Amino acid sequence: MPEVLKAPLVVEFPFTRSLGPVQSAFLTALRQRVVLGVRTRDGRTLVPPVEYDPVTADELSDLVHVGVTGTVTTWAWNPAPRRGQPLDTPFAWVLVRLDNADTALLHALDAPGPDAVHTGMRVRIRWAEERVGAITDIACFEPDDEEAAEVTVHVGEFDDPVTGIVAEARLDYTYSPGRAQTAYIKALENERRAVGERCPSCRKVYVPPRGACPTCGVATSEQVEVGPAGTVTTFCIVNIKAKNLDIEVPYVYAHIALDGADLALHGRIGGIPYDQVRMGLRVEPVWTEDGRYPDHYRPTGEPDAEYDTYKELL
């Protein structure tokens, strides 16, 4: 059996959000080594604080101090920390109910091993040396045996409050396209051919192939060469420049039904002004310099395809 391809992939983006008065106070207080909760009408204290009671939907605004010590309510050992996690040595993920709080806060516990962690153990916040008004101002928790402190009210007013945060979201994973798409990719790279697979039941040809028919649910194996030309079925105009993508905006990204295929694939349209791209436009691939795959598609010069020939592929 031919070797199936696989490759490491990373998906990441910054998520920017503004903060309301409650979470602004919570993060600003962390910068000052203070933890705030919010009190509900029935007397519960929620940490981290939220602006609306998750039970009654009441608006919440009464901020109170809670302890910097607390009790582990449950935990899980992390033997192999990953990039961006609080500690770079093995640690425990813990839910900690801080003193005078009624809910638990998720964070890391610095412990020598899983045998040193248990539900009910007392822990204390270890503060980051440099604090900026973010949850990372809590570097982690560490074991502690002090008694709970008294709760006090806080007015929630600060100089230079934190009003917004930028959270970096990142996902690292290894992707394998499977047998069918591996064959498709290798045919593109080695022979400049687009090869799909035909469903033995409904006879539809899928490009790129999926290994199974999404309509009938049966396995596919019969290879069918399609294209290389195709028809634009629908498209969008991109006006926002993507990071690390050397393409000037605006440009057009389209669904292209290659001749002989029953599924449209995605491709960029070039060689024509963006405002002249249209449904039914006949296009052909323009290959990358190394010839591994189509860089974009350009008009063939043929008359536009009739709508009835591609309407089922929209």
C-alpha positions as a Markdown table, in Angstrom:
| # | Residue | x | y | z |
|---|---|---|---|---|
| 1 | Met | 0.0 | 0.0 | 0.0 |
| 2 | Pro | 1.4 | 3.4 | -0.9 |
| 3 | Glu | 2.6 | 5.6 | 2.0 |
| 4 | Val | 0.0 | 7.9 | 3.3 |
| 5 | Leu | 1.1 | 11.5 | 3.6 |
| 6 | Lys | 1.1 | 13.4 | 6.9 |
| 7 | Ala | 2.4 | 16.9 | 7.9 |
| 8 | Pro | 2.5 | 19.1 | 11.0 |
| 9 | Leu | 0.0 | 22.0 | 10.8 |
| 10 | Val | -0.5 | 25.1 | 13.0 |
| 11 | Val | -3.7 | 27.2 | 13.2 |
| 12 | Glu | -3.2 | 30.4 | 15.1 |
| 13 | Phe | -4.8 | 33.9 | 15.4 |
| 14 | Pro | -5.0 | 36.7 | 17.9 |
| 15 | Phe | -8.4 | 37.2 | 19.5 |
| 16 | Thr | -9.0 | 40.8 | 20.6 |
| 17 | Arg | -11.9 | 41.6 | 22.9 |
| 18 | Ser | -13.0 | 44.5 | 25.1 |
| 19 | Leu | -13.8 | 44.1 | 28.8 |
| 20 | Gly | -16.9 | 45.1 | 30.7 |
| 21 | Pro | -16.6 | 46.8 | 34.1 |
| 22 | Val | -16.6 | 43.5 | 36.1 |
| 23 | Gln | -13.9 | 41.6 | 34.1 |
| 24 | Ser | -11.9 | 44.8 | 33.8 |
| 25 | Ala | -11.9 | 45.1 | 37.6 |
| 26 | Phe | -10.9 | 41.4 | 37.9 |
| 27 | Leu | -7.9 | 41.7 | 35.6 |
| 28 | Thr | -6.8 | 45.0 | 36.9 |
| 29 | Ala | -6.9 | 43.7 | 40.4 |
| 30 | Leu | -4.7 | 40.8 | 39.5 |
| 31 | Arg | -2.0 | 43.3 | 38.5 |
| 32 | Gln | -2.1 | 44.4 | 42.1 |
| 33 | Arg | -2.0 | 40.9 | 43.6 |
| 34 | Val | -5.7 | 41.0 | 44.5 |
| 35 | Val | -8.4 | 38.5 | 43.4 |
| 36 | Leu | -12.0 | 39.8 | 43.1 |
| 37 | Gly | -15.2 | 37.8 | 42.8 |
| 38 | Val | -18.7 | 39.1 | 42.1 |
| 39 | Arg | -21.6 | 38.5 | 44.5 |
| 40 | Thr | -25.0 | 37.3 | 43.4 |
| 41 | Arg | -28.3 | 38.3 | 44.9 |
| 42 | Asp | -28.6 | 35.0 | 46.8 |
| 43 | Gly | -25.1 | 35.5 | 48.4 |
| 44 | Arg | -22.9 | 33.3 | 46.2 |
| 45 | Thr | -19.5 | 34.6 | 45.2 |
| 46 | Leu | -18.4 | 33.7 | 41.6 |
| 47 | Val | -14.7 | 33.6 | 40.7 |
| 48 | Pro | -13.7 | 34.4 | 38.0 |
| 49 | Pro | -16.5 | 37.0 | 38.1 |
| 50 | Val | -19.1 | 37.3 | 35.4 |
| 51 | Glu | -21.4 | 40.2 | 34.5 |
| 52 | Tyr | -24.6 | 38.1 | 34.6 |
| 53 | Asp | -25.7 | 35.4 | 37.0 |
| 54 | Pro | -25.5 | 32.1 | 35.1 |
| 55 | Val | -28.6 | 30.8 | 37.0 |
| 56 | Thr | -30.9 | 33.8 | 37.1 |
| 57 | Ala | -29.4 | 36.0 | 34.3 |
| 58 | Asp | -29.4 | 39.0 | 36.8 |
| 59 | Glu | -26.8 | 41.7 | 36.1 |
| 60 | Leu | -24.0 | 41.5 | 38.6 |
| 61 | Ser | -21.8 | 44.3 | 39.8 |
| 62 | Asp | -21.0 | 43.8 | 43.6 |
| 63 | Leu | -17.3 | 43.0 | 43.7 |
| 64 | Val | -15.7 | 41.4 | 46.8 |
| 65 | His | -12.2 | 40.4 | 47.8 |
| 66 | Val | -11.6 | 36.6 | 48.0 |
| 67 | Gly | -8.5 | 34.8 | 49.3 |
| 68 | Val | -5.2 | 34.2 | 47.5 |
| 69 | Thr | -5.4 | 30.7 | 49.2 |
| 70 | Gly | -7.9 | 28.0 | 48.4 |
| 71 | Thr | -8.8 | 24.4 | 48.2 |
| 72 | Val | -8.3 | 22.0 | 45.3 |
| 73 | Thr | -11.7 | 20.5 | 44.3 |
| 74 | Thr | -10.4 | 18.3 | 41.5 |
| 75 | Trp | -7.2 | 17.9 | 39.4 |
| 76 | Ala | -5.4 | 16.1 | 36.5 |
| 77 | Trp | -1.7 | 15.5 | 36.1 |
| 78 | Asn | 0.0 | 16.9 | 33.0 |
| 79 | Pro | 3.3 | 15.0 | 32.5 |
| 80 | Ala | 4.3 | 16.7 | 29.2 |
| 81 | Pro | 3.6 | 20.5 | 29.1 |
| 82 | Arg | 3.0 | 22.0 | 25.7 |
| 83 | Arg | 4.0 | 25.4 | 24.2 |
| 84 | Gly | 2.3 | 28.3 | 25.9 |
| 85 | Gln | 1.2 | 26.4 | 29.1 |
| 86 | Pro | 1.8 | 28.0 | 32.5 |
| 87 | Leu | 4.8 | 25.8 | 33.4 |
| 88 | Asp | 7.5 | 24.1 | 31.3 |
| 89 | Thr | 7.9 | 21.2 | 33.8 |
| 90 | Pro | 5.3 | 18.6 | 34.6 |
| 91 | Phe | 2.4 | 20.0 | 36.7 |
| 92 | Ala | -1.2 | 19.5 | 37.7 |
| 93 | Trp | -4.2 | 21.2 | 36.2 |
| 94 | Val | -6.4 | 22.1 | 39.2 |
| 95 | Leu | -9.7 | 23.6 | 40.0 |
| 96 | Val | -9.2 | 25.7 | 43.0 |
| 97 | Arg | -12.1 | 27.2 | 45.1 |
| 98 | Leu | -10.5 | 30.3 | 46.6 |
| 99 | Asp | -11.3 | 31.1 | 50.2 |
| 100 | Asn | -14.7 | 32.8 | 50.4 |
| 101 | Ala | -15.6 | 31.9 | 46.8 |
| 102 | Asp | -18.3 | 29.5 | 45.7 |
| 103 | Thr | -16.9 | 28.5 | 42.3 |
| 104 | Ala | -13.6 | 27.1 | 41.3 |
| 105 | Leu | -10.8 | 28.7 | 39.2 |
| 106 | Leu | -8.8 | 26.6 | 36.7 |
| 107 | His | -5.1 | 27.0 | 36.8 |
| 108 | Ala | -1.8 | 25.1 | 37.2 |
| 109 | Leu | -0.4 | 23.7 | 40.4 |
| 110 | Asp | 3.4 | 23.4 | 40.7 |
| 111 | Ala | 4.0 | 20.1 | 42.5 |
| 112 | Pro | 6.8 | 17.6 | 42.5 |
| 113 | Gly | 4.6 | 14.8 | 41.2 |
| 114 | Pro | 1.1 | 13.4 | 41.1 |
| 115 | Asp | 1.6 | 11.7 | 44.5 |
| 116 | Ala | 1.9 | 15.2 | 46.0 |
| 117 | Val | -1.6 | 16.3 | 44.7 |
| 118 | His | -4.9 | 15.4 | 46.1 |
| 119 | Thr | -8.5 | 16.8 | 46.3 |
| 120 | Gly | -8.9 | 18.9 | 49.3 |
| 121 | Met | -5.3 | 20.1 | 49.5 |
| 122 | Arg | -4.6 | 23.7 | 50.4 |
| 123 | Val | -2.8 | 25.9 | 47.9 |
| 124 | Arg | -1.7 | 29.5 | 47.4 |
| 125 | Ile | -1.3 | 31.8 | 44.4 |
| 126 | Arg | 2.2 | 32.3 | 43.2 |
| 127 | Trp | 2.2 | 35.7 | 41.5 |
| 128 | Ala | 4.1 | 36.5 | 38.3 |
| 129 | Glu | 7.1 | 38.8 | 38.8 |
| 130 | Glu | 5.8 | 41.1 | 36.0 |
| 131 | Arg | 2.0 | 41.6 | 36.0 |
| 132 | Val | 0.1 | 43.3 | 33.2 |
| 133 | Gly | -3.5 | 42.7 | 34.0 |
| 134 | Ala | -4.1 | 39.2 | 32.6 |
| 135 | Ile | -4.9 | 35.8 | 34.0 |
| 136 | Thr | -1.2 | 35.0 | 33.6 |
| 137 | Asp | -0.5 | 37.4 | 36.4 |
| 138 | Ile | -1.2 | 34.3 | 38.4 |
| 139 | Ala | 1.9 | 32.3 | 37.5 |
| 140 | Cys | 0.5 | 29.2 | 39.1 |
| 141 | Phe | -0.6 | 27.7 | 42.5 |
| 142 | Glu | 1.7 | 26.1 | 45.0 |
| 143 | Pro | 1.0 | 24.0 | 48.1 |
| 144 | Asp | 0.1 | 25.9 | 51.2 |
| 145 | Asp | -1.5 | 25.3 | 54.7 |
| 146 | Glu | -2.7 | 28.8 | 55.8 |
| 147 | Glu | -6.2 | 29.3 | 57.0 |
| 148 | Ala | -8.9 | 31.2 | 55.1 |
| 149 | Ala | -8.9 | 35.0 | 55.2 |
| 150 | Glu | -12.0 | 37.2 | 55.8 |
| 151 | Val | -13.9 | 38.5 | 52.8 |
| 152 | Thr | -14.1 | 42.2 | 52.2 |
| 153 | Val | -16.1 | 44.4 | 49.8 |
| 154 | His | -14.3 | 46.1 | 46.9 |
| 155 | Val | -15.5 | 49.2 | 45.0 |
| 156 | Gly | -14.0 | 48.1 | 41.7 |
| 157 | Glu | -12.3 | 51.4 | 41.0 |
| 158 | Phe | -8.7 | 51.5 | 39.8 |
| 159 | Asp | -6.2 | 53.9 | 38.2 |
| 160 | Asp | -5.4 | 52.9 | 34.7 |
| 161 | Pro | -7.8 | 50.0 | 34.4 |
| 162 | Val | -7.4 | 47.2 | 31.9 |
| 163 | Thr | -10.0 | 47.7 | 29.2 |
| 164 | Gly | -9.2 | 45.0 | 26.7 |
| 165 | Ile | -7.1 | 41.9 | 26.1 |
| 166 | Val | -5.5 | 40.1 | 23.2 |
| 167 | Ala | -5.6 | 36.3 | 23.5 |
| 168 | Glu | -3.4 | 34.2 | 21.2 |
| 169 | Ala | -5.2 | 31.1 | 20.1 |
| 170 | Arg | -3.1 | 28.4 | 18.6 |
| 171 | Leu | -3.7 | 24.7 | 17.7 |
| 172 | Asp | -0.8 | 22.4 | 16.8 |
| 173 | Tyr | -1.6 | 19.1 | 15.2 |
| 174 | Thr | -0.5 | 16.5 | 12.7 |
| 175 | Tyr | -2.8 | 16.1 | 9.7 |
| 176 | Ser | -3.0 | 13.1 | 7.4 |
| 177 | Pro | -5.1 | 13.4 | 4.2 |
| 178 | Gly | -5.7 | 9.7 | 4.1 |
| 179 | Arg | -5.3 | 7.2 | 1.2 |
| 180 | Ala | -7.6 | 8.9 | -1.3 |
| 181 | Gln | -6.3 | 12.5 | -0.9 |
| 182 | Thr | -2.7 | 11.2 | -0.7 |
| 183 | Ala | -3.2 | 9.7 | -4.2 |
| 184 | Tyr | -4.7 | 13.0 | -5.4 |
| 185 | Ile | -1.8 | 15.1 | -4.0 |
| 186 | Lys | 0.8 | 12.8 | -5.5 |
| 187 | Ala | -0.9 | 12.9 | -9.0 |
| 188 | Leu | -0.8 | 16.7 | -8.9 |
| 189 | Glu | 2.8 | 16.9 | -7.8 |
| 190 | Asn | 4.3 | 14.2 | -10.0 |
| 191 | Glu | 2.1 | 14.2 | -13.1 |
| 192 | Arg | 0.1 | 17.5 | -13.0 |
| 193 | Arg | -3.1 | 15.4 | -13.1 |
| 194 | Ala | -6.3 | 16.0 | -11.1 |
| 195 | Val | -7.5 | 12.6 | -10.1 |
| 196 | Gly | -10.9 | 12.0 | -8.3 |
| 197 | Glu | -12.8 | 8.9 | -7.3 |
| 198 | Arg | -16.1 | 7.7 | -8.5 |
| 199 | Cys | -18.9 | 6.4 | -6.2 |
| 200 | Pro | -19.9 | 2.9 | -7.2 |
| 201 | Ser | -23.5 | 3.6 | -6.2 |
| 202 | Cys | -24.5 | 7.1 | -7.4 |
| 203 | Arg | -21.6 | 7.3 | -9.9 |
| 204 | Lys | -20.6 | 10.8 | -8.8 |
| 205 | Val | -16.9 | 11.8 | -9.1 |
| 206 | Tyr | -15.4 | 13.6 | -6.1 |
| 207 | Val | -12.4 | 15.9 | -6.5 |
| 208 | Pro | -10.5 | 16.0 | -4.2 |
| 209 | Pro | -11.6 | 12.5 | -3.3 |
| 210 | Arg | -12.7 | 11.7 | 0.2 |
| 211 | Gly | -12.4 | 7.9 | 0.3 |
| 212 | Ala | -16.1 | 7.6 | 0.7 |
| 213 | Cys | -19.2 | 9.1 | -1.0 |
| 214 | Pro | -20.7 | 11.7 | 1.3 |
| 215 | Thr | -24.1 | 11.0 | -0.3 |
| 216 | Cys | -24.2 | 7.2 | -0.3 |
| 217 | Gly | -21.8 | 6.5 | 2.5 |
| 218 | Val | -19.9 | 3.8 | 0.6 |
| 219 | Ala | -16.2 | 3.5 | 0.0 |
| 220 | Thr | -14.7 | 4.8 | -3.3 |
| 221 | Ser | -11.7 | 3.4 | -5.1 |
| 222 | Glu | -12.2 | 3.8 | -8.9 |
| 223 | Gln | -9.9 | 6.7 | -10.0 |
| 224 | Val | -11.1 | 9.2 | -12.6 |
| 225 | Glu | -9.0 | 11.9 | -14.2 |
| 226 | Val | -10.8 | 15.2 | -14.4 |
| 227 | Gly | -10.1 | 18.7 | -15.8 |
| 228 | Pro | -7.7 | 20.3 | -16.1 |
| 229 | Ala | -10.1 | 23.1 | -17.1 |
| 230 | Gly | -13.3 | 23.9 | -15.1 |
| 231 | Thr | -16.1 | 26.3 | -14.5 |
| 232 | Val | -16.5 | 29.0 | -11.8 |
| 233 | Thr | -19.7 | 28.1 | -10.0 |
| 234 | Thr | -19.6 | 30.8 | -7.3 |
| 235 | Phe | -17.0 | 33.1 | -5.8 |
| 236 | Cys | -16.2 | 35.8 | -3.3 |
| 237 | Ile | -14.0 | 38.9 | -3.4 |
| 238 | Val | -11.4 | 39.1 | -0.6 |
| 239 | Asn | -10.7 | 42.6 | 0.6 |
| 240 | Ile | -8.7 | 41.8 | 3.8 |
| 241 | Lys | -5.0 | 41.0 | 3.4 |
| 242 | Ala | -4.0 | 37.8 | 5.3 |
| 243 | Lys | -0.8 | 37.7 | 7.3 |
| 244 | Asn | 2.1 | 35.9 | 5.6 |
| 245 | Leu | 0.1 | 35.7 | 2.3 |
| 246 | Asp | 1.8 | 37.6 | -0.5 |
| 247 | Ile | -1.3 | 38.4 | -2.6 |
| 248 | Glu | -2.5 | 41.9 | -3.1 |
| 249 | Val | -6.1 | 42.6 | -2.3 |
| 250 | Pro | -8.7 | 42.6 | -3.7 |
| 251 | Tyr | -8.6 | 39.1 | -5.2 |
| 252 | Val | -11.1 | 36.4 | -6.0 |
| 253 | Tyr | -11.5 | 33.0 | -4.4 |
| 254 | Ala | -13.9 | 30.7 | -6.2 |
| 255 | His | -15.6 | 27.3 | -6.3 |
| 256 | Ile | -14.4 | 25.6 | -9.5 |
| 257 | Ala | -16.0 | 22.5 | -10.9 |
| 258 | Leu | -13.4 | 20.8 | -13.0 |
| 259 | Asp | -14.6 | 19.1 | -16.1 |
| 260 | Gly | -15.9 | 15.6 | -15.3 |
| 261 | Ala | -16.2 | 16.3 | -11.5 |
| 262 | Asp | -19.3 | 16.3 | -9.4 |
| 263 | Leu | -17.9 | 18.4 | -6.6 |
| 264 | Ala | -16.4 | 22.0 | -6.8 |
| 265 | Leu | -13.0 | 22.6 | -5.3 |
| 266 | His | -11.5 | 25.9 | -4.1 |
| 267 | Gly | -9.1 | 28.0 | -6.0 |
| 268 | Arg | -7.9 | 31.6 | -6.5 |
| 269 | Ile | -8.7 | 33.3 | -9.8 |
| 270 | Gly | -6.0 | 35.4 | -11.5 |
| 271 | Gly | -5.2 | 36.8 | -14.9 |
| 272 | Ile | -8.4 | 38.9 | -15.0 |
| 273 | Pro | -9.6 | 42.0 | -13.0 |
| 274 | Tyr | -11.4 | 40.9 | -9.9 |
| 275 | Asp | -14.6 | 42.7 | -11.0 |
| 276 | Gln | -14.8 | 40.7 | -14.2 |
| 277 | Val | -14.9 | 37.3 | -12.5 |
| 278 | Arg | -18.4 | 35.8 | -12.9 |
| 279 | Met | -20.3 | 32.5 | -12.5 |
| 280 | Gly | -19.8 | 30.3 | -15.5 |
| 281 | Leu | -16.4 | 31.6 | -16.3 |
| 282 | Arg | -14.2 | 28.9 | -17.9 |
| 283 | Val | -10.8 | 28.6 | -16.2 |
| 284 | Glu | -7.6 | 26.5 | -16.3 |
| 285 | Pro | -4.8 | 26.0 | -13.8 |
| 286 | Val | -1.6 | 28.0 | -13.6 |
| 287 | Trp | 1.0 | 25.9 | -11.8 |
| 288 | Thr | 3.5 | 27.0 | -9.2 |
| 289 | Glu | 7.1 | 27.4 | -10.2 |
| 290 | Asp | 8.0 | 24.1 | -8.8 |
| 291 | Gly | 5.1 | 22.5 | -10.6 |
| 292 | Arg | 3.7 | 20.8 | -7.5 |
| 293 | Tyr | 0.1 | 22.2 | -7.6 |
| 294 | Pro | -2.0 | 24.9 | -9.2 |
| 295 | Asp | -1.1 | 28.4 | -7.8 |
| 296 | His | -4.3 | 29.9 | -9.3 |
| 297 | Tyr | -6.7 | 29.6 | -12.2 |
| 298 | Arg | -7.0 | 31.9 | -15.2 |
| 299 | Pro | -9.6 | 32.3 | -18.0 |
| 300 | Thr | -9.3 | 29.9 | -20.9 |
| 301 | Gly | -10.9 | 32.3 | -23.4 |
| 302 | Glu | -13.8 | 29.9 | -24.0 |
| 303 | Pro | -17.4 | 31.1 | -23.9 |
| 304 | Asp | -19.0 | 31.0 | -20.5 |
| 305 | Ala | -20.6 | 27.8 | -19.5 |
| 306 | Glu | -24.4 | 27.6 | -19.5 |
| 307 | Tyr | -26.0 | 27.8 | -16.0 |
| 308 | Asp | -27.7 | 24.5 | -16.4 |
| 309 | Thr | -24.4 | 22.7 | -16.8 |
| 310 | Tyr | -23.2 | 23.6 | -13.3 |
| 311 | Lys | -26.3 | 24.6 | -11.3 |
| 312 | Glu | -26.3 | 21.3 | -9.4 |
| 313 | Leu | -22.7 | 22.1 | -8.2 |
| 314 | Leu | -23.4 | 25.4 | -6.4 |
